[in-house]
Amino acid sequence: MHQLSPGVRSVLEAKGISQFTDIQRQAFDPLFEGRDCLARSRTGTGKTLAFGLPILERIASEVASGEYDAKRGRSPRMLIMAPTRELARQVLTFLLCFRFFPSTSARARCNTVMSTN
């Protein structure tokens, strides 16, 4: 696996994840570097982790290095759009597992906006 913070690695291990899927491996570097990424993969291949984890890791590394001051920074740092309320809840629930980074004082703030249309 890529260079992951110890806190994230322990959450992954607790969830039984020991290696990245193809989509996760291919998306990690571009997203961690802040580049745009468009990918398509079948259901159940780990797209939520593929897109969420590198962004959360980048935020944690910026906070740890002093590049990002959470008190003065702009929000939001990540925007995730999902086509259904059920999927939005599923993504939020999964990413909340990674809302803390023991090596830094960063904490993710998660808000969910759902449309009734």
CYANA upper distance limits for C-alpha pairs under 8 A (distance plus 0.5 A):
  1 MET  CA     18 SER  CA      8.38
  1 MET  CA     19 GLN  CA      6.41
  1 MET  CA     20 PHE  CA      6.94
  1 MET  CA     25 ARG  CA      8.46
  2 HIS  CA     28 PHE  CA      8.43
  4 LEU  CA      8 VAL  CA      6.92
  4 LEU  CA      9 ARG  CA      6.54
  4 LEU  CA     57 GLU  CA      7.66
  5 SER  CA      9 ARG  CA      6.66
  5 SER  CA     57 GLU  CA      7.81
  5 SER  CA    101 PHE  CA      8.33
  5 SER  CA    103 SER  CA      8.20
  6 PRO  CA     10 SER  CA      6.64
  6 PRO  CA    102 PRO  CA      8.46
  6 PRO  CA    103 SER  CA      8.29
  7 GLY  CA     11 VAL  CA      6.90
  7 GLY  CA    100 PHE  CA      8.25
  7 GLY  CA    101 PHE  CA      6.30
  7 GLY  CA    102 PRO  CA      6.30
  7 GLY  CA    103 SER  CA      7.85
  8 VAL  CA     12 LEU  CA      6.71
  8 VAL  CA     98 PHE  CA      6.91
  8 VAL  CA    101 PHE  CA      7.70
  9 ARG  CA     13 GLU  CA      6.66
 10 SER  CA     14 ALA  CA      6.60
 11 VAL  CA     15 LYS  CA      6.83
 11 VAL  CA     97 CYS  CA      7.68
 11 VAL  CA     98 PHE  CA      7.67
 12 LEU  CA     16 GLY  CA      6.81
 12 LEU  CA     17 ILE  CA      5.58
 12 LEU  CA     18 SER  CA      7.56
 13 GLU  CA     17 ILE  CA      5.85
 13 GLU  CA     18 SER  CA      6.69
 20 PHE  CA     24 GLN  CA      5.94
 20 PHE  CA     25 ARG  CA      6.10
 21 THR  CA     25 ARG  CA      6.61
 21 THR  CA     45 THR  CA      7.21
 21 THR  CA     46 GLY  CA      7.38
 22 ASP  CA     26 GLN  CA      6.62
 23 ILE  CA     27 ALA  CA      6.52
 23 ILE  CA     39 ALA  CA      8.22
 23 ILE  CA     41 SER  CA      7.47
 23 ILE  CA     45 THR  CA      7.66
 23 ILE  CA     46 GLY  CA      7.63
 23 ILE  CA     47 LYS  CA      7.23
 23 ILE  CA     50 ALA  CA      6.80
 24 GLN  CA     28 PHE  CA      6.45
 24 GLN  CA     46 GLY  CA      7.23
 24 GLN  CA     47 LYS  CA      7.35
 24 GLN  CA     49 LEU  CA      7.36
 24 GLN  CA     50 ALA  CA      4.57
 24 GLN  CA     51 PHE  CA      8.01
 25 ARG  CA     29 ASP  CA      8.38
 25 ARG  CA     50 ALA  CA      7.99
 26 GLN  CA     30 PRO  CA      8.48
 27 ALA  CA     31 LEU  CA      6.66
 27 ALA  CA     37 CYS  CA      7.42
 27 ALA  CA     39 ALA  CA      8.35
 27 ALA  CA     50 ALA  CA      6.52
 27 ALA  CA     51 PHE  CA      7.36
 28 PHE  CA     32 PHE  CA      6.39
 28 PHE  CA     50 ALA  CA      6.95
 28 PHE  CA     51 PHE  CA      7.86
 28 PHE  CA     53 LEU  CA      8.25
 28 PHE  CA     54 PRO  CA      5.92
 29 ASP  CA     33 GLU  CA      6.52
 29 ASP  CA     54 PRO  CA      7.95
 30 PRO  CA     34 GLY  CA      6.90
 30 PRO  CA     35 ARG  CA      5.64
 30 PRO  CA     36 ASP  CA      7.49
 30 PRO  CA     37 CYS  CA      7.21
 31 LEU  CA     35 ARG  CA      5.85
 31 LEU  CA     36 ASP  CA      7.04
 31 LEU  CA     37 CYS  CA      7.07
 31 LEU  CA     51 PHE  CA      7.65
 31 LEU  CA     54 PRO  CA      6.35
 31 LEU  CA     55 ILE  CA      6.81
 32 PHE  CA     54 PRO  CA      5.26
 32 PHE  CA     55 ILE  CA      6.24
 32 PHE  CA     57 GLU  CA      7.72
 32 PHE  CA     58 ARG  CA      6.08
 33 GLU  CA     58 ARG  CA      8.24
 34 GLY  CA     55 ILE  CA      8.38
 41 SER  CA     45 THR  CA      7.14
 41 SER  CA     47 LYS  CA      7.69
 46 GLY  CA     50 ALA  CA      6.51
 47 LYS  CA     51 PHE  CA      6.63
 48 THR  CA     52 GLY  CA      6.32
 48 THR  CA     91 VAL  CA      6.88
 48 THR  CA     94 PHE  CA      8.47
 49 LEU  CA     53 LEU  CA      5.80
 49 LEU  CA     95 LEU  CA      8.34
 50 ALA  CA     54 PRO  CA      7.70
 51 PHE  CA     55 ILE  CA      7.43
 52 GLY  CA     56 LEU  CA      6.68
 52 GLY  CA     95 LEU  CA      7.48
 53 LEU  CA     57 GLU  CA      6.54
 54 PRO  CA     58 ARG  CA      6.56
 55 ILE  CA     59 ILE  CA      6.77
 55 ILE  CA     78 MET  CA      7.86
 56 LEU  CA     60 ALA  CA      6.70
 56 LEU  CA     98 PHE  CA      8.26
 57 GLU  CA     61 SER  CA      6.64
 58 ARG  CA     62 GLU  CA      6.64
 59 ILE  CA     63 VAL  CA      6.72
 59 ILE  CA     68 TYR  CA      8.29
 59 ILE  CA     77 ARG  CA      8.38
 60 ALA  CA     64 ALA  CA      6.58
 60 ALA  CA    101 PHE  CA      7.26
 60 ALA  CA    104 THR  CA      7.47
 60 ALA  CA    106 ALA  CA      6.98
 61 SER  CA     65 SER  CA      6.55
 62 GLU  CA     66 GLY  CA      6.57
 62 GLU  CA     67 GLU  CA      5.37
 62 GLU  CA     68 TYR  CA      5.71
 63 VAL  CA     67 GLU  CA      6.53
 63 VAL  CA     68 TYR  CA      5.41
 63 VAL  CA     69 ASP  CA      6.89
 63 VAL  CA     70 ALA  CA      7.76
 63 VAL  CA    104 THR  CA      7.45
 63 VAL  CA    105 SER  CA      8.31
 63 VAL  CA    106 ALA  CA      7.06
 64 ALA  CA    103 SER  CA      8.03
 64 ALA  CA    104 THR  CA      6.13
 68 TYR  CA     73 GLY  CA      6.93
 69 ASP  CA     73 GLY  CA      5.95
 70 ALA  CA     74 ARG  CA      8.41
 70 ALA  CA    106 ALA  CA      7.73
 81 MET  CA     88 ALA  CA      7.85
 82 ALA  CA     87 LEU  CA      6.60
 82 ALA  CA     88 ALA  CA      5.81
 83 PRO  CA     87 LEU  CA      7.56
 83 PRO  CA     88 ALA  CA      8.05
 84 THR  CA     88 ALA  CA      6.72
 85 ARG  CA     89 ARG  CA      6.64
 85 ARG  CA    114 MET  CA      6.59
 85 ARG  CA    115 SER  CA      8.08
 86 GLU  CA     90 GLN  CA      6.71
 87 LEU  CA     91 VAL  CA      6.61
 88 ALA  CA     92 LEU  CA      6.62
 88 ALA  CA    112 THR  CA      7.98
 88 ALA  CA    114 MET  CA      8.19
 89 ARG  CA     93 THR  CA      6.49
 89 ARG  CA    112 THR  CA      8.40
 90 GLN  CA     94 PHE  CA      6.70
 91 VAL  CA     95 LEU  CA      6.62
 92 LEU  CA     96 LEU  CA      6.50
 92 LEU  CA    110 CYS  CA      8.06
 92 LEU  CA    112 THR  CA      8.01
 93 THR  CA     97 CYS  CA      7.56
 94 PHE  CA     98 PHE  CA      8.33
 95 LEU  CA     99 ARG  CA      7.32
 96 LEU  CA    110 CYS  CA      8.19
 99 ARG  CA    107 ARG  CA      6.19
 99 ARG  CA    108 ALA  CA      5.39
 99 ARG  CA    109 ARG  CA      8.15
100 PHE  CA    106 ALA  CA      7.16
100 PHE  CA    107 ARG  CA      5.65
100 PHE  CA    108 ALA  CA      7.25
101 PHE  CA    105 SER  CA      7.46
101 PHE  CA    106 ALA  CA      6.70
101 PHE  CA    107 ARG  CA      7.39
